[in-house]
Amino acid sequence: MTKATIKIALVGAVIIWVVADNLEALMRLGAMGMEPALSSAADMTAHAALLISVSLILIAVCDAFYQRHEFNKRMRMSKQDIRDEMKDSEGRPEVRAQIRRRQREMSTSRMMDRIKEADVVITNPEHFAVALAYDPTKDGAPILLAKGIDTLAFRIIEEAKKSGVHTMPAPPLARALYFTTKINHPIPEELYYVVAKVIAYVFSLSSFQPGMGAIVRPKLEIPKAMRFDSNGQLEAGGLNA
């Protein structure tokens, strides 16, 4: 039974009840004079209208509560459906893999954008590349802005060339920085001295003027605890770059 049918049935029931309650009075109307009959009919009509109005108000109030209940029910179901759908989607291996791939792409894009801020890119040269930035006006250590191996290392080197950033081959140092330093973090204290020599060398190249003496490429002694092979394993012997 629809709501409209219920409303009609309720209003009809009120009308029937009013007629039945006033049946004797209605039957006496024919025996009354015109004025008393009209007055009595008006009273019965007003009484019936009042009862019908009250019933309609009650119907409207009940309908409002019902509509609110149904709305809240649909909202709860919709939220649950959304949660279930998200859980189902995120639970699928291909979706998780796509999310992780997109996150890696965004992270790599942000990293590549920062290479133009670097002072030097230290390379392996083919397999490793790390980009460093140093602000001499601050007391902090050099910051590693980007790092990569193989294809990503090649992209870093190419981006450095396009941005006019100096590249310097130093395989042991490149590996040491790659395996010990996170992106956007300062280099480890053990590499301060050797990286300082690199930064000084690069700054000297940038400020070189004709007639100045030759700038000698520094020898880089890598601390024993920082000597890594290409797989990230510590090497037993010493290395010089």
LUMNU-985972 format. One record per residue (C-alpha): x, y, z; residue in one letter. Coordinates in nm, 2 decimals. Layout:
! residues N
<atom xx="X" yy="Y" zz="Z" res="A"/>
...
//
This chain:
! residues 241
<atom xx="0.00" yy="0.00" zz="0.00" res="M"/>
<atom xx="0.15" yy="0.34" zz="-0.11" res="T"/>
<atom xx="0.17" yy="0.64" zz="0.11" res="K"/>
<atom xx="-0.09" yy="0.82" zz="-0.11" res="A"/>
<atom xx="-0.34" yy="0.54" zz="-0.06" res="T"/>
<atom xx="-0.28" yy="0.55" zz="0.32" res="I"/>
<atom xx="-0.34" yy="0.93" zz="0.32" res="K"/>
<atom xx="-0.66" yy="0.90" zz="0.12" res="I"/>
<atom xx="-0.78" yy="0.61" zz="0.34" res="A"/>
<atom xx="-0.72" yy="0.81" zz="0.66" res="L"/>
<atom xx="-0.89" yy="1.12" zz="0.53" res="V"/>
<atom xx="-1.18" yy="0.91" zz="0.41" res="G"/>
<atom xx="-1.20" yy="0.74" zz="0.75" res="A"/>
<atom xx="-1.22" yy="1.08" zz="0.92" res="V"/>
<atom xx="-1.50" yy="1.19" zz="0.69" res="I"/>
<atom xx="-1.70" yy="0.87" zz="0.75" res="I"/>
<atom xx="-1.65" yy="0.91" zz="1.12" res="W"/>
<atom xx="-1.77" yy="1.27" zz="1.11" res="V"/>
<atom xx="-2.08" yy="1.17" zz="0.90" res="V"/>
<atom xx="-2.16" yy="0.88" zz="1.13" res="A"/>
<atom xx="-2.12" yy="1.09" zz="1.44" res="D"/>
<atom xx="-2.35" yy="1.36" zz="1.30" res="N"/>
<atom xx="-2.60" yy="1.12" zz="1.12" res="L"/>
<atom xx="-2.90" yy="1.21" zz="1.34" res="E"/>
<atom xx="-2.83" yy="1.58" zz="1.31" res="A"/>
<atom xx="-2.80" yy="1.55" zz="0.93" res="L"/>
<atom xx="-3.14" yy="1.37" zz="0.92" res="M"/>
<atom xx="-3.30" yy="1.65" zz="1.13" res="R"/>
<atom xx="-3.18" yy="1.92" zz="0.89" res="L"/>
<atom xx="-3.47" yy="1.85" zz="0.65" res="G"/>
<atom xx="-3.72" yy="1.93" zz="0.93" res="A"/>
<atom xx="-3.55" yy="2.25" zz="1.03" res="M"/>
<atom xx="-3.61" yy="2.60" zz="0.90" res="G"/>
<atom xx="-3.37" yy="2.74" zz="0.65" res="M"/>
<atom xx="-3.16" yy="2.95" zz="0.90" res="E"/>
<atom xx="-3.12" yy="2.68" zz="1.17" res="P"/>
<atom xx="-3.04" yy="2.42" zz="0.91" res="A"/>
<atom xx="-2.77" yy="2.64" zz="0.75" res="L"/>
<atom xx="-2.62" yy="2.72" zz="1.09" res="S"/>
<atom xx="-2.62" yy="2.35" zz="1.19" res="S"/>
<atom xx="-2.47" yy="2.25" zz="0.86" res="A"/>
<atom xx="-2.20" yy="2.51" zz="0.89" res="A"/>
<atom xx="-2.11" yy="2.39" zz="1.24" res="D"/>
<atom xx="-2.08" yy="2.03" zz="1.12" res="M"/>
<atom xx="-1.87" yy="2.13" zz="0.81" res="T"/>
<atom xx="-1.63" yy="2.34" zz="1.03" res="A"/>
<atom xx="-1.60" yy="2.04" zz="1.27" res="H"/>
<atom xx="-1.53" yy="1.81" zz="0.98" res="A"/>
<atom xx="-1.28" yy="2.05" zz="0.83" res="A"/>
<atom xx="-1.10" yy="2.08" zz="1.16" res="L"/>
<atom xx="-1.07" yy="1.70" zz="1.21" res="L"/>
<atom xx="-0.95" yy="1.66" zz="0.85" res="I"/>
<atom xx="-0.69" yy="1.93" zz="0.89" res="S"/>
<atom xx="-0.57" yy="1.77" zz="1.21" res="V"/>
<atom xx="-0.54" yy="1.43" zz="1.04" res="S"/>
<atom xx="-0.35" yy="1.59" zz="0.75" res="L"/>
<atom xx="-0.11" yy="1.76" zz="0.99" res="I"/>
<atom xx="-0.05" yy="1.43" zz="1.16" res="L"/>
<atom xx="0.01" yy="1.26" zz="0.82" res="I"/>
<atom xx="0.26" yy="1.54" zz="0.73" res="A"/>
<atom xx="0.45" yy="1.50" zz="1.06" res="V"/>
<atom xx="0.46" yy="1.12" zz="1.03" res="C"/>
<atom xx="0.57" yy="1.16" zz="0.66" res="D"/>
<atom xx="0.84" yy="1.40" zz="0.76" res="A"/>
<atom xx="0.98" yy="1.16" zz="1.02" res="F"/>
<atom xx="0.95" yy="0.88" zz="0.77" res="Y"/>
<atom xx="1.13" yy="1.07" zz="0.50" res="Q"/>
<atom xx="1.41" yy="1.17" zz="0.74" res="R"/>
<atom xx="1.45" yy="0.81" zz="0.85" res="H"/>
<atom xx="1.47" yy="0.69" zz="0.48" res="E"/>
<atom xx="1.72" yy="0.97" zz="0.40" res="F"/>
<atom xx="1.95" yy="0.87" zz="0.69" res="N"/>
<atom xx="1.91" yy="0.51" zz="0.59" res="K"/>
<atom xx="2.01" yy="0.59" zz="0.23" res="R"/>
<atom xx="2.31" yy="0.80" zz="0.35" res="M"/>
<atom xx="2.43" yy="0.52" zz="0.58" res="R"/>
<atom xx="2.40" yy="0.27" zz="0.30" res="M"/>
<atom xx="2.57" yy="0.51" zz="0.05" res="S"/>
<atom xx="2.87" yy="0.57" zz="0.29" res="K"/>
<atom xx="2.89" yy="0.20" zz="0.35" res="Q"/>
<atom xx="2.88" yy="0.13" zz="-0.02" res="D"/>
<atom xx="3.16" yy="0.38" zz="-0.08" res="I"/>
<atom xx="3.37" yy="0.23" zz="0.20" res="R"/>
<atom xx="3.31" yy="-0.12" zz="0.06" res="D"/>
<atom xx="3.39" yy="-0.01" zz="-0.29" res="E"/>
<atom xx="3.71" yy="0.17" zz="-0.18" res="M"/>
<atom xx="3.81" yy="-0.13" zz="0.03" res="K"/>
<atom xx="3.74" yy="-0.36" zz="-0.26" res="D"/>
<atom xx="3.93" yy="-0.14" zz="-0.51" res="S"/>
<atom xx="4.23" yy="-0.07" zz="-0.29" res="E"/>
<atom xx="4.24" yy="-0.44" zz="-0.19" res="G"/>
<atom xx="4.30" yy="-0.55" zz="-0.55" res="R"/>
<atom xx="4.67" yy="-0.60" zz="-0.62" res="P"/>
<atom xx="4.66" yy="-0.42" zz="-0.96" res="E"/>
<atom xx="4.50" yy="-0.11" zz="-0.79" res="V"/>
<atom xx="4.76" yy="-0.11" zz="-0.52" res="R"/>
<atom xx="5.04" yy="-0.15" zz="-0.77" res="A"/>
<atom xx="4.90" yy="0.14" zz="-0.98" res="Q"/>
<atom xx="4.88" yy="0.37" zz="-0.67" res="I"/>
<atom xx="5.24" yy="0.28" zz="-0.58" res="R"/>
<atom xx="5.36" yy="0.34" zz="-0.93" res="R"/>
<atom xx="5.18" yy="0.68" zz="-0.95" res="R"/>
<atom xx="5.34" yy="0.78" zz="-0.61" res="Q"/>
<atom xx="5.68" yy="0.68" zz="-0.74" res="R"/>
<atom xx="5.63" yy="0.89" zz="-1.06" res="E"/>
<atom xx="5.52" yy="1.19" zz="-0.86" res="M"/>
<atom xx="5.82" yy="1.16" zz="-0.62" res="S"/>
<atom xx="6.06" yy="1.12" zz="-0.91" res="T"/>
<atom xx="5.91" yy="1.42" zz="-1.09" res="S"/>
<atom xx="5.96" yy="1.64" zz="-0.77" res="R"/>
<atom xx="6.31" yy="1.51" zz="-0.74" res="M"/>
<atom xx="6.41" yy="1.59" zz="-1.10" res="M"/>
<atom xx="6.27" yy="1.94" zz="-1.06" res="D"/>
<atom xx="6.52" yy="2.01" zz="-0.78" res="R"/>
<atom xx="6.83" yy="1.91" zz="-0.98" res="I"/>
<atom xx="6.86" yy="2.27" zz="-1.12" res="K"/>
<atom xx="6.92" yy="2.38" zz="-0.75" res="E"/>
<atom xx="7.22" yy="2.15" zz="-0.72" res="A"/>
<atom xx="7.58" yy="2.26" zz="-0.70" res="D"/>
<atom xx="7.73" yy="1.93" zz="-0.83" res="V"/>
<atom xx="7.62" yy="1.59" zz="-0.95" res="V"/>
<atom xx="7.86" yy="1.31" zz="-0.85" res="I"/>
<atom xx="7.85" yy="1.01" zz="-1.08" res="T"/>
<atom xx="7.97" yy="0.66" zz="-1.11" res="N"/>
<atom xx="7.95" yy="0.76" zz="-1.40" res="P"/>
<atom xx="7.71" yy="0.52" zz="-1.57" res="E"/>
<atom xx="7.54" yy="0.34" zz="-1.28" res="H"/>
<atom xx="7.51" yy="0.60" zz="-1.00" res="F"/>
<atom xx="7.43" yy="0.97" zz="-0.98" res="A"/>
<atom xx="7.37" yy="1.19" zz="-0.68" res="V"/>
<atom xx="7.30" yy="1.56" zz="-0.68" res="A"/>
<atom xx="7.42" yy="1.78" zz="-0.39" res="L"/>
<atom xx="7.35" yy="2.14" zz="-0.29" res="A"/>
<atom xx="7.54" yy="2.34" zz="-0.04" res="Y"/>
<atom xx="7.46" yy="2.69" zz="0.09" res="D"/>
<atom xx="7.79" yy="2.85" zz="0.22" res="P"/>
<atom xx="7.59" yy="3.12" zz="0.41" res="T"/>
<atom xx="7.44" yy="2.85" zz="0.64" res="K"/>
<atom xx="7.60" yy="2.62" zz="0.89" res="D"/>
<atom xx="7.43" yy="2.31" zz="0.77" res="G"/>
<atom xx="7.58" yy="2.02" zz="0.58" res="A"/>
<atom xx="7.53" yy="1.97" zz="0.20" res="P"/>
<atom xx="7.19" yy="1.83" zz="0.11" res="I"/>
<atom xx="7.13" yy="1.54" zz="-0.12" res="L"/>
<atom xx="6.86" yy="1.66" zz="-0.37" res="L"/>
<atom xx="6.84" yy="1.36" zz="-0.60" res="A"/>
<atom xx="6.99" yy="1.02" zz="-0.65" res="K"/>
<atom xx="6.94" yy="0.73" zz="-0.89" res="G"/>
<atom xx="7.09" yy="0.43" zz="-1.05" res="I"/>
<atom xx="7.11" yy="0.31" zz="-1.42" res="D"/>
<atom xx="6.83" yy="0.48" zz="-1.62" res="T"/>
<atom xx="6.74" yy="0.73" zz="-1.35" res="L"/>
<atom xx="7.11" yy="0.81" zz="-1.30" res="A"/>
<atom xx="7.13" yy="0.89" zz="-1.67" res="F"/>
<atom xx="6.82" yy="1.11" zz="-1.65" res="R"/>
<atom xx="6.98" yy="1.30" zz="-1.35" res="I"/>
<atom xx="7.30" yy="1.36" zz="-1.54" res="I"/>
<atom xx="7.12" yy="1.48" zz="-1.85" res="E"/>
<atom xx="6.90" yy="1.71" zz="-1.64" res="E"/>
<atom xx="7.22" yy="1.85" zz="-1.48" res="A"/>
<atom xx="7.38" yy="1.92" zz="-1.81" res="K"/>
<atom xx="7.06" yy="2.10" zz="-1.93" res="K"/>
<atom xx="7.06" yy="2.31" zz="-1.61" res="S"/>
<atom xx="7.43" yy="2.39" zz="-1.63" res="G"/>
<atom xx="7.51" yy="2.19" zz="-1.31" res="V"/>
<atom xx="7.87" yy="2.06" zz="-1.29" res="H"/>
<atom xx="7.91" yy="1.68" zz="-1.30" res="T"/>
<atom xx="8.20" yy="1.50" zz="-1.15" res="M"/>
<atom xx="8.29" yy="1.14" zz="-1.18" res="P"/>
<atom xx="8.38" yy="0.99" zz="-0.84" res="A"/>
<atom xx="8.25" yy="0.63" zz="-0.83" res="P"/>
<atom xx="8.32" yy="0.54" zz="-0.46" res="P"/>
<atom xx="8.18" yy="0.87" zz="-0.34" res="L"/>
<atom xx="7.87" yy="0.84" zz="-0.56" res="A"/>
<atom xx="7.81" yy="0.49" zz="-0.41" res="R"/>
<atom xx="7.87" yy="0.61" zz="-0.06" res="A"/>
<atom xx="7.63" yy="0.90" zz="-0.09" res="L"/>
<atom xx="7.37" yy="0.68" zz="-0.26" res="Y"/>
<atom xx="7.36" yy="0.41" zz="0.00" res="F"/>
<atom xx="7.39" yy="0.63" zz="0.31" res="T"/>
<atom xx="7.18" yy="0.94" zz="0.24" res="T"/>
<atom xx="6.81" yy="0.99" zz="0.19" res="K"/>
<atom xx="6.67" yy="1.25" zz="-0.06" res="I"/>
<atom xx="6.64" yy="1.59" zz="0.09" res="N"/>
<atom xx="6.86" yy="1.49" zz="0.39" res="H"/>
<atom xx="7.21" yy="1.61" zz="0.48" res="P"/>
<atom xx="7.50" yy="1.39" zz="0.40" res="I"/>
<atom xx="7.65" yy="1.18" zz="0.69" res="P"/>
<atom xx="7.92" yy="1.34" zz="0.90" res="E"/>
<atom xx="8.18" yy="1.08" zz="0.78" res="E"/>
<atom xx="8.16" yy="1.23" zz="0.43" res="L"/>
<atom xx="8.18" yy="1.60" zz="0.53" res="Y"/>
<atom xx="8.56" yy="1.63" zz="0.45" res="Y"/>
<atom xx="8.56" yy="1.45" zz="0.12" res="V"/>
<atom xx="8.24" yy="1.63" zz="0.00" res="V"/>
<atom xx="8.39" yy="1.96" zz="0.11" res="A"/>
<atom xx="8.68" yy="1.90" zz="-0.12" res="K"/>
<atom xx="8.44" yy="1.83" zz="-0.41" res="V"/>
<atom xx="8.23" yy="2.15" zz="-0.34" res="I"/>
<atom xx="8.55" yy="2.36" zz="-0.32" res="A"/>
<atom xx="8.67" yy="2.22" zz="-0.65" res="Y"/>
<atom xx="8.34" yy="2.29" zz="-0.82" res="V"/>
<atom xx="8.32" yy="2.64" zz="-0.68" res="F"/>
<atom xx="8.68" yy="2.70" zz="-0.80" res="S"/>
<atom xx="8.58" yy="2.59" zz="-1.15" res="L"/>
<atom xx="8.28" yy="2.83" zz="-1.14" res="S"/>
<atom xx="8.50" yy="3.12" zz="-1.05" res="S"/>
<atom xx="8.79" yy="3.04" zz="-1.28" res="F"/>
<atom xx="8.93" yy="3.34" zz="-1.48" res="Q"/>
<atom xx="9.18" yy="3.34" zz="-1.76" res="P"/>
<atom xx="9.53" yy="3.37" zz="-1.63" res="G"/>
<atom xx="9.46" yy="3.18" zz="-1.31" res="M"/>
<atom xx="9.67" yy="2.88" zz="-1.23" res="G"/>
<atom xx="9.54" yy="2.53" zz="-1.32" res="A"/>
<atom xx="9.28" yy="2.39" zz="-1.09" res="I"/>
<atom xx="9.38" yy="2.04" zz="-0.98" res="V"/>
<atom xx="9.11" yy="1.78" zz="-0.93" res="R"/>
<atom xx="9.13" yy="1.67" zz="-0.57" res="P"/>
<atom xx="9.20" yy="1.31" zz="-0.46" res="K"/>
<atom xx="8.91" yy="1.17" zz="-0.26" res="L"/>
<atom xx="8.99" yy="0.94" zz="0.03" res="E"/>
<atom xx="8.67" yy="0.76" zz="0.12" res="I"/>
<atom xx="8.64" yy="0.65" zz="0.49" res="P"/>
<atom xx="8.65" yy="0.28" zz="0.54" res="K"/>
<atom xx="8.30" yy="0.27" zz="0.68" res="A"/>
<atom xx="8.17" yy="0.44" zz="0.36" res="M"/>
<atom xx="8.32" yy="0.21" zz="0.10" res="R"/>
<atom xx="8.04" yy="0.03" zz="-0.08" res="F"/>
<atom xx="8.03" yy="-0.19" zz="-0.39" res="D"/>
<atom xx="7.76" yy="-0.16" zz="-0.66" res="S"/>
<atom xx="7.52" yy="-0.39" zz="-0.45" res="N"/>
<atom xx="7.55" yy="-0.17" zz="-0.14" res="G"/>
<atom xx="7.78" yy="-0.41" zz="0.04" res="Q"/>
<atom xx="8.07" yy="-0.27" zz="0.24" res="L"/>
<atom xx="8.40" yy="-0.34" zz="0.08" res="E"/>
<atom xx="8.70" yy="-0.48" zz="0.27" res="A"/>
<atom xx="8.97" yy="-0.27" zz="0.10" res="G"/>
<atom xx="9.03" yy="0.10" zz="0.06" res="G"/>
<atom xx="8.93" yy="0.30" zz="-0.25" res="L"/>
<atom xx="9.05" yy="0.62" zz="-0.40" res="N"/>
<atom xx="8.85" yy="0.82" zz="-0.64" res="A"/>
//
